[in-house]
């Protein structure tokens, strides 16, 4: 993996122009090697203001605002085509920046392109609605864009998560100011380039990398921003939601998780152990839906944990571009430090580390932010390692005795993003699935995703939904029209309806 030290800092995009002359830069460190990847120009509050104004101007242009659905769909499909054409470049941006393995990065590009195609098809077919009249009129519901959407994304899956936001927001007719995470600025920048090359009018998609703590407030609080779409941690999400509340604008919040993955004794234990391994270790555990709290019915607990340990041992931790690599490094050195702190804290409190709990011994990986797949046992669900999101390859394993005990423990957490249930008893699956406080329930499977299915969390895991048809409606506001069919005025309170 090469680096680009000495090259000019990479520019960002406002109003179709590439901005290169900035007072500060983001220095990007490759988490797999510790080397500098490149520098990226960092936006200031002034750039945020310019980007929001550009988005507002472009979004209110009738050429964009009144674009016919099939024309908008053509643009979205063109973006998907360009994503596939530039798939290696996009995948490489992500791999260099967050250390995810090559295969996962390539799959994210394919899925991102599929999201654009889904939104293209949806916007061509999603209609306005005629609602039942209660008088001599036609009543209709139509959907309007919000105007300027601030889209703020995290570092763990920048391609997927950016596409979820911008495909739907563009389909819905908005202008966008995208602020990518500082650890992963270039995927958003390259997607901005693709949108421009596809023919999206300049100013409709602006990309402004920069430190969230410095420019985030200016973006969210900008008076012309009419909606915020945020994916990231709960703490920042709460702050954004407070600002949005004060402004009375909607905020879609896709936040953290600490998802229960549940295995009953009657389940297909082999498949469940396979899934439990992937559910936590894929992506080096840096997934909001990671099955990080494993609950296994006590009578099969030892058997299942042994199976998962065997599988975890066989996982290949390696440089992200090594053929066959399954786990890359953590996305940053600070992230690995946090993982180590959490695991060491649990160890000091008496937890058993069944596997991992340390950096790999392989000298080739010594300069990267690598950490071995880790299973922590002998803990209670109330312990901090079981309650706090770690966002690393760390599985908390706990036994349960019966269904009531299980549901109580599974729901005893501030988050409510995802969950998984393994059982052969379909009635129990139904009961438990309905009782779980989670936006997603996988039954006898885990981590199935569809661009056609809504995604989002309960409780501290967020508010609102992205993806699916609901995900497009998220980026639109509702307008109701009453259209008189009478020659005289017959409205008002004096008429009973
Ligand atoms: P984060 O620290 O909350 O940052 C997310 C984004 O917010 C980054 O672009 C960050 O910029 C920006 N930001 C920081 N402070 C801000 C502020 N005051 N105002 C506006 N923006 C601000 O989260 P992360 O560490 O990047 O990502 C990990 C988290 O994302 C985990 O909790 C994970 O569960 C969650 N996540 C959720 C989902 C989901 O769909 N539910 C999906 C993926 C990840 P900087 O990078 O410059 O700090």
Boltz pocket constraint, residues with backbone or C-beta under 6 A from the ligand:
constraints:
  - pocket:
      binder: B
      contacts: [[A, 152], [A, 153], [A, 154], [A, 155], [A, 156], [A, 157], [A, 161], [A, 179], [A, 180], [A, 181], [A, 182], [A, 183], [A, 210], [A, 211], [A, 212], [A, 213], [A, 215], [A, 216], [A, 217], [A, 220], [A, 231], [A, 232], [A, 233], [A, 234], [A, 236], [A, 237], [A, 239], [A, 240], [A, 253], [A, 254], [A, 255], [A, 256], [A, 257], [A, 287], [A, 288], [A, 389], [A, 391], [A, 417], [A, 457], [A, 461], [A, 462]]
      max_distance: 6.0
